[in-house]
Amino acid sequence: MIGPQAILLVDDNDADAELTAMAFVEARIHNPVIRARDGVEALDYLFAQGAYAGRNVQDIPAIVLLDLNMPRLSGIDVLKAIRQDERIRHLPVIILTSSIEERDRMAAYENFANSYVQKPVDYDQFVTASRELGSYWLALNQPAPRKHV
């Protein structure tokens, strides 16, 4: 039996990534969390290249939780690369960021982000937001059918 699809968490901040993982555990989200520390690592994972060259490229995460401001490659550039690739174009990408800048939100939606969530500062609010994200994106949402390319 195959387990639940992974969540790809792309965040360069160790404290934020740990907080997200703890919030998922507390929110009873049991999907494995794969962490990429920057945009380059995220694309390596998604396209099974670099350090992830042996990974099955057909094993697509359920969702991508994507920070915006990262070294090497920004979240917007990662989002653009996802949307340009026929195999993963419809992968749900949720921007999970501390940015409240209107230009960041506009750039995310102009590049077809599925959702934009500002990271709550309060831990209890973060757990609540994580539970709601998980409930919707992992349980209620009906993803696009997989395209076999």
Secondary structure, DSSP 4 states (H G I P E B T S, - for coil): ---PPPEEEE-S-HHHHHHHHHHHHHTT--S-EEEESSHHHHHHHHTT-GGGTTS-TT---SEEEE-SS-SSS-HHHHHHHHHH-TTTTT--EEEEES---HHHHHHHHHTT-SEEEEPPSSHHHHHHHHHHHHIIIIII--PPPPP--
